[in-house]
Amino acid sequence: MVIPKKHPYYWTILISLTAIVFVSLTLINISLNQSIEKAKSYDSTVKKIVAYSLLKQIEIESEEYICNGQFNLSENNYKEIKGSVEVNNNRQKIVEWKDEDRDSTWAKIDNSNLYVSSVNMDKRLDPYHYVRIIGMIRDNWQETFYCQISTSSGTHHIMKVTINPIWSDNWDQNDTNTYFNPVLLSCRVPLGQVPASVSVTTAPCGKINSRNNFRITDNINRNQNIFTVCVKPLDFLDDISNRLIQWIEISRYNSTYPGEIIIRKFSKITEGPIRNKAQRNFFKNMWQRRRYEIIAYNNCFYRNIETSQFVIPLDIDEIIVPKQFLTWEKLLDTVFKSSPELQENFASFTVPNAYFFGELSKKGREAVFFLRNMFRSSFSPAEESGKSFISTKYSLTVFNHYVLDVLKPGVSRSYFLPSDTVQLNHYKESCNAVIFPQCVKYLSSPKIKDRVILKFKQVFMGKYNDIIRKMRDLGTL
């Protein structure tokens, strides 16, 4: 065996290569460290900018006025809004509505086109506290309003109102009709003060009366739920009692947390399942009705900002179905553990929508509506038709899909959850292209067999049948 001789410059070349590799690695390491430090510096700068922006926002919202003389207040000079709730009360008042009461569910502010629906205390930017007033303004929201705040310590403060429209002109941009538009009015409370009541006026020193003065009560029940489901006002004259029970039970299976349902019109036979939860209001057309639904969602949101981590606006034909888990809680817990920054950087987490149309497949004898159809359409685009887990920590206003305005700078409106982790099953018996122009697109898309919801069937059927038996025994069904 012949052993080759080493090249005379072997050791020189080897040492040179070693030195080059060492220097290269050193330079790479220095470069990485510089990049990390630069990133840290950038991150620190971004945080400082965001903090400055928030303080600037608070400063702008702190315009205060002084009037000669005292407020004209008395113990009986308060307005209670029928159909609203005590501010931040966790339990909805039980009200049986009559037609003659419907005009008293709103409080009209004198010398304005503003109607107040609810008044809410907001401490989420502690130590900066706000009174949030949800209402409607006829036509446009360019009017100027003032909050006259009376505190528990006997001081009085007049603050200029900040107005956020809770509507996008893009939603009905070709409509020239005049509507009552939903708005959020924000009044900052002076530091260290506890508001007892607030009056809304059109002039800094405007007259206070029982029509524009609202008592503010703090929420003494601060027990934290993870989820609260909010359902828009419903109209139905047919008997949907069974379907309503099915939807409530499958939603409870996923969340095990409370929900709020507002019913406007219902058949007598359907009264049993939703008795003591009825509100009735009437609207001229679809676009005004949709504006009222926005009010209902925001009322529900603000009722729960201190008692729930997430609010979920859902319709009774929609079910959020985790793919890999059994509950919403486990789903979000996994998402946030894998990407901790998401929870602090986004105000809502949107679930992709898939339609289950009756035209795609139907099992006519199946009693449970979400077990009749195991075929769905393709998923809707990210910003179309999805529903969201809306964070009560970072959201200012909401609508039926996700957050409309965020609470503070630096937070994005929505993060779109991937369809391999969760989906929104949206059940429609038929697809009317006049009402829903995208029908043709979804009906012509490939039919996809989807049986993911069957993992809930066994437990669901046991609970559902038990509830039906109990309601029949009580004579409420």
C-alpha positions in Angstrom: 0.0 0.0 0.0 1.4 3.3 -1.0 0.8 6.3 1.4 0.7 9.6 -0.5 3.1 12.2 0.7 1.7 15.5 2.1 2.1 18.6 0.0 5.0 20.7 1.3 2.5 23.5 2.0 0.0 21.2 3.7 0.3 22.6 7.2 0.4 26.2 6.0 -2.8 25.7 4.0 -4.5 24.0 6.9 -3.7 26.7 9.4 -4.7 29.4 6.9 -8.1 27.7 6.3 -8.7 27.4 10.0 -7.9 31.0 10.6 -10.3 32.1 7.8 -13.1 29.9 9.2 -12.5 31.3 12.7 -12.5 34.9 11.5 -15.7 34.3 9.4 -17.5 32.8 12.3 -16.4 35.6 14.6 -17.7 38.2 12.0 -21.0 36.3 11.6 -21.4 36.2 15.4 -20.7 39.9 15.7 -23.2 40.6 12.9 -25.8 38.5 14.6 -25.3 40.2 17.9 -25.5 43.6 16.2 -28.7 42.6 14.5 -30.2 41.4 17.8 -29.2 44.6 19.5 -30.6 46.6 16.6 -33.8 44.6 16.8 -34.0 45.2 20.6 -33.3 48.9 20.0 -36.0 49.0 17.3 -38.5 47.2 19.5 -37.7 49.6 22.3 -38.2 52.5 20.0 -41.5 51.1 18.7 -42.7 50.7 22.3 -41.8 54.2 23.1 -43.6 55.6 20.1 -46.7 53.5 20.9 -46.6 54.7 24.5 -46.2 58.3 23.4 -49.1 57.9 20.9 -51.3 56.6 23.6 -50.5 59.4 26.0 -51.0 61.9 23.1 -54.4 60.3 22.4 -55.4 60.6 26.1 -54.2 64.2 26.2 -56.4 65.1 23.2 -59.3 63.4 24.9 -58.8 65.4 28.1 -60.2 68.8 27.0 -61.9 70.2 30.1 -64.2 73.2 30.6 -65.2 75.4 33.6 -68.6 76.9 34.1 -69.7 79.6 36.6 -72.1 78.2 39.2 -72.9 74.7 40.3 -74.5 71.8 38.5 -78.2 71.6 38.9 -78.3 68.1 40.4 -80.7 66.3 42.6 -81.2 62.7 43.8 -84.2 62.2 41.4 -82.5 63.9 38.4 -81.4 60.6 36.8 -82.6 58.9 33.6 -83.0 55.1 33.5 -83.0 53.7 30.0 -85.4 50.9 29.5 -83.8 48.0 27.7 -80.4 48.9 28.9 -78.7 47.5 32.0 -76.9 48.9 35.0 -73.5 49.9 33.8 -71.2 46.9 33.5 -73.7 44.7 35.3 -72.9 41.1 34.5 -76.6 40.0 34.5 -79.0 41.3 31.9 -82.2 42.8 33.3 -85.3 40.7 32.7 -87.9 42.9 30.9 -91.2 41.9 29.3 -91.6 44.3 26.5 -94.8 45.9 25.3 -95.3 47.8 22.1 -96.0 51.1 24.0 -92.6 50.8 25.7 -90.5 50.7 22.6 -90.0 54.5 22.3 -88.6 54.6 25.9 -85.7 52.3 25.2 -83.7 55.3 24.0 -82.9 58.6 25.7 -83.0 61.6 23.4 -80.5 64.3 24.1 -82.0 67.8 24.0 -81.2 70.1 21.0 -79.5 67.2 19.1 -80.1 64.2 17.0 -78.4 61.9 19.5 -80.2 59.0 21.1 -78.5 57.1 24.0 -78.7 53.4 24.4 -76.3 52.6 27.2 -73.7 54.2 29.5 -70.6 52.2 30.5 -67.6 52.6 32.8 -64.3 51.7 31.2 -61.1 51.3 33.3 -59.0 49.3 30.9 -56.4 52.1 30.4 -55.9 52.4 34.1 -55.2 54.9 35.6 -57.1 56.7 32.8 -60.8 55.9 33.1 -63.5 56.7 30.6 -67.3 56.8 30.4 -68.3 55.1 27.2 -71.8 56.0 25.8 -73.3 54.0 23.0 -76.0 55.6 20.9 -77.3 56.7 17.5 -77.1 60.0 15.7 -79.4 60.8 12.9 -77.6 61.4 9.6 -74.0 62.3 10.5 -71.8 62.3 13.6 -70.2 65.7 13.2 -72.1 67.2 16.2 -70.2 68.3 19.3 -71.2 67.1 22.7 -70.0 67.5 26.3 -70.0 65.3 29.4 -70.9 66.9 32.6 -69.5 64.5 35.2 -70.5 64.5 38.8 -68.2 62.5 41.1 -68.8 60.6 44.3 -66.6 63.1 46.1 -68.9 66.0 45.1 -66.7 67.6 42.4 -68.0 68.4 38.9 -66.1 68.3 35.6 -67.0 69.2 32.1 -65.2 67.2 29.4 -65.5 67.4 25.6 -66.7 64.2 24.0 -64.7 62.2 21.5 -66.9 60.5 18.9 -66.1 57.3 17.1 -68.6 56.2 14.4 -69.4 52.5 14.7 -70.1 52.1 11.0 -68.1 52.1 7.7 -69.4 54.2 4.8 -68.1 51.4 2.5 -70.8 49.1 3.7 -73.6 51.0 2.0 -71.7 53.6 -0.1 -74.3 53.6 -2.8 -77.2 54.2 -0.5 -78.4 57.8 -0.3 -81.1 57.4 2.4 -80.8 59.0 5.8 -80.3 56.7 8.8 -79.7 56.7 12.5 -76.0 55.8 12.7 -74.3 54.0 15.6 -71.7 55.9 17.5 -69.5 55.6 20.6 -69.1 58.7 22.7 -66.1 58.8 25.1 -65.6 61.0 28.1 -62.4 60.9 30.0 -62.8 60.9 33.8 -60.4 63.3 35.6 -57.5 61.3 37.3 -58.4 59.9 40.7 -62.1 60.7 40.4 -65.0 58.2 40.7 -68.0 59.3 38.5 -71.4 59.0 40.0 -73.4 60.4 37.1 -72.9 61.9 33.7 -75.0 64.3 31.6 -74.6 64.7 27.9 -75.2 68.2 26.5 -74.6 70.1 23.3 -73.0 73.1 25.1 -70.2 73.0 27.8 -72.5 74.4 30.4 -75.8 73.1 29.0 -78.8 72.5 31.3 -79.1 69.1 33.0 -82.4 67.3 33.3 -83.7 63.8 33.8 -83.6 63.1 30.1 -79.8 63.6 29.7 -78.4 62.6 33.1 -77.3 59.0 33.6 -76.3 57.2 36.8 -73.0 55.3 36.7 -72.5 52.2 38.8 -69.3 50.2 39.0 -69.3 46.5 38.4 -68.9 44.8 41.8 -68.8 41.3 40.2 -65.4 41.0 38.6 -65.4 37.2 38.2 -63.6 36.4 34.9 -65.1 34.3 32.2 -63.1 33.4 29.2 -65.9 33.8 26.6 -69.2 35.5 26.2 -71.3 34.9 23.1 -73.3 37.8 21.8 -76.3 37.2 19.4 -77.9 40.0 17.4 -81.6 40.8 17.7 -83.6 38.0 16.2 -86.9 38.1 14.2 -88.8 34.9 13.7 -92.5 34.0 13.5 -92.1 30.3 12.8 -91.4 27.8 15.6 -87.6 27.5 15.8 -87.6 26.4 19.5 -85.9 23.1 18.8 -83.3 24.6 16.6 -82.6 27.4 19.1 -82.0 24.8 21.8 -79.7 22.8 19.5 -77.6 25.9 18.8 -77.4 27.0 22.4 -76.3 23.5 23.5 -73.6 23.0 20.9 -72.2 26.5 21.6 -72.2 25.7 25.4 -70.4 22.5 24.7 -67.6 24.4 23.1 -67.4 27.3 25.5 -69.2 26.4 28.8 -69.6 30.2 29.3 -72.5 32.6 29.3 -74.2 34.2 26.3 -76.6 37.0 25.5 -79.5 36.6 23.1 -81.9 39.4 22.2 -85.2 38.5 20.6 -87.3 41.1 18.8 -90.3 39.1 17.4 -91.1 35.4 18.0 -94.0 33.0 17.6 -96.0 32.0 20.7 -94.7 28.4 20.7 -91.1 29.6 20.6 -91.6 31.7 23.7 -90.7 28.9 26.1 -87.0 28.5 25.4 -86.4 32.3 25.3 -88.9 33.5 27.9 -87.6 36.5 29.9 -85.0 37.4 27.2 -87.2 39.4 24.8 -86.7 42.9 23.4 -88.8 44.2 20.6 -87.9 47.1 18.3 -89.0 47.9 14.8 -87.1 49.3 11.8 -87.9 50.5 8.4 -85.4 48.6 6.3 -82.5 46.3 6.2 -79.7 48.9 6.5 -81.3 50.6 9.6 -81.7 47.1 11.1 -78.1 46.4 10.5 -77.1 49.6 12.3 -79.2 48.6 15.3 -77.5 45.2 15.3 -74.2 47.0 15.7 -75.6 48.8 18.7 -76.6 45.4 20.2 -73.2 43.9 19.7 -71.4 46.9 21.3 -73.8 47.0 24.2 -73.1 43.3 24.8 -69.3 43.9 24.4 -69.2 46.7 27.0 -71.4 44.8 29.4 -68.6 42.2 29.5 -65.4 44.1 29.2 -64.5 43.4 32.9 -66.1 39.9 33.2 -64.9 38.1 30.0 -61.6 37.9 28.1 -63.3 37.4 24.8 -66.6 38.3 23.3 -67.8 36.4 20.3 -70.6 37.8 18.0 -72.4 34.8 16.5 -75.6 34.0 14.6 -77.8 31.0 15.4 -76.8 29.3 12.1 -73.0 29.5 13.0 -70.9 27.2 15.0 -67.1 27.6 15.7 -65.5 24.2 15.5 -61.9 23.6 16.7 -60.2 21.0 14.4 -57.7 19.5 16.8 -59.3 20.2 20.2 -62.7 19.9 21.8 -63.0 23.5 23.3 -62.3 27.0 22.2 -60.3 27.5 25.4 -57.9 24.7 24.5 -57.6 26.1 20.9 -56.7 29.6 21.9 -54.4 28.4 24.7 -52.4 26.4 22.2 -52.3 29.3 19.7 -51.0 31.7 22.3 -48.5 29.3 23.7 -47.0 28.7 20.3 -47.0 32.5 19.5 -47.1 34.5 22.7 -46.8 37.8 20.9 -50.2 37.4 19.2 -52.3 38.0 22.2 -50.7 41.4 22.9 -50.5 42.6 19.2 -54.1 41.8 18.0 -57.5 42.8 19.1 -59.4 39.9 17.5 -58.8 36.4 16.2 -60.9 35.6 13.2 -62.1 32.1 12.3 -62.4 31.2 8.6 -65.9 30.7 7.3 -67.2 27.7 5.3 -70.8 27.4 4.1 -72.9 24.2 4.6 -75.7 24.8 2.1 -78.8 22.7 2.0 -78.4 22.4 -1.8 -75.0 20.7 -1.3 -76.4 17.8 0.7 -79.4 17.1 2.9 -80.4 14.3 5.2 -84.1 15.1 5.4 -84.9 13.0 8.5 -82.1 14.2 10.7 -83.7 16.3 13.5 -80.5 18.2 14.4 -79.8 21.0 11.9 -76.0 20.7 12.0 -76.0 16.9 11.5 -78.0 17.0 8.2 -75.2 18.2 6.0 -71.7 16.9 5.9 -70.6 18.7 2.8 -69.3 22.3 2.8 -68.0 24.9 0.3 -64.4 26.0 0.0 -63.3 28.5 2.7 -64.3 32.2 2.3 -61.4 34.7 1.8 -59.8 35.9 5.0 -61.7 39.1 5.4 -65.1 37.7 4.3 -67.8 36.2 6.5 -65.5 35.0 9.3 -66.4 35.5 13.0 -63.9 36.4 15.8 -62.8 35.9 19.3 -62.8 39.6 20.2 -60.4 40.7 23.0 -62.0 42.8 25.7 -58.5 44.1 26.6 -57.7 45.8 23.3 -61.0 46.6 21.4 -62.8 49.9 21.4 -65.7 49.2 19.0 -66.9 46.0 17.3 -69.2 44.8 14.6 -70.4 41.3 13.7 -67.2 40.0 12.1 -64.3 41.5 14.1 -63.0 44.7 15.7 -63.8 48.0 14.1 -61.6 50.3 16.2 -58.8 49.2 18.6 -58.4 50.6 22.1 -54.9 51.9 21.8 -52.1 52.5 19.2 -49.8 49.6 18.2 -52.5 46.9 18.2 -53.7 45.5 14.9 -57.4 44.8 14.4 -57.5 41.1 13.5 -55.3 38.0 13.2 -56.8 35.4 10.8 -56.6 31.9 12.4 -55.5 29.1 10.0 -58.2 26.8 8.7 -56.3 23.7 9.8 -56.9 24.7 13.4 -60.5 26.0 13.5 -63.4 26.7 11.2 -66.8 28.5 11.2 -69.5 26.1 10.1 -72.1 28.4 8.6 -75.4 26.5 7.9 -77.9 27.8 5.3 -80.8 25.8 4.0 -80.8 27.7 0.7 -78.7 30.2 -1.1 -80.5 33.3 -2.5 -78.3 35.1 -5.0 -80.4 38.3 -4.6 -79.7 38.5 -0.9 -76.3 36.9 -1.0 -74.6 37.6 -4.4 -71.6 35.3 -3.7 -74.0 32.3 -3.7 -73.1 31.3 -7.2 -69.4 31.3 -6.4 -69.8 29.0 -3.3 -72.3 26.6 -4.9 -70.1 26.1 -7.9 -67.0 25.5 -5.7 -66.0 21.8 -5.1 -68.1 20.0 -2.5 -65.9 19.0 0.4 -66.9 16.2 2.8 -66.5 17.6 6.3 -67.4 15.4 9.3 -65.3 17.3 12.0 -68.4 18.3 14.0 -69.4 14.6 14.5 -66.8 14.4 17.4 -69.3 16.4 19.5 -72.4 14.2 18.6 -72.5 11.7 21.4 -72.2 14.1 24.3 -74.4 16.7 22.5 -77.2 14.3 21.9 -77.3 13.2 25.5 -77.6 16.8 26.8 -80.0 17.9 24.1 -82.4 15.0 24.7 -82.3 15.6 28.5 -83.2 19.3 28.0 -86.1 18.5 25.7 -87.5 16.0 28.2 -87.2 18.5 31.1 -88.8 21.3 29.0 -91.7 19.1 28.0 -92.3 18.1 31.6 -92.4 21.7 32.6 -94.7 22.6 29.7 -92.4 25.1 28.2 -92.0 23.3 24.9 
